[in-house]
Amino acid sequence: MGVEMQTSYTWRELLDLARDEAQVVALARDFLASLDPEDIACLPEPCKPRKLLTSGDLGQYALDLVREHADSFQTAGPLVHRMAAFFTHANFRMSQILARTNDEEGGAVRETA
């Protein structure tokens, strides 16, 4: 993948080091794989891990986690909070990468003041 997992890096730092969509998606999969299966079994249905193949999949999952966290803040628990925080940041990082890619390919134009 290009970004080596080291004990000195947090998940957030690894996301910040990701250079392309594939790296962000791979980190999201690694994050889910790092979770305890017993904890995953206790998650509400909208928060259960799912296939993540594209930025769209990642964005939809982030949205579902944030909705669940907001809808049941008192009962969602720390794992849903942690997952929502990770996937929100992953989605933000993905938007940065895709915006840069669009700029480089001429797909987006920035106005200057």
Order of alpha helices (4+ residues) and beta strands (2+ residues): alpha-alpha-alpha-alpha-alpha
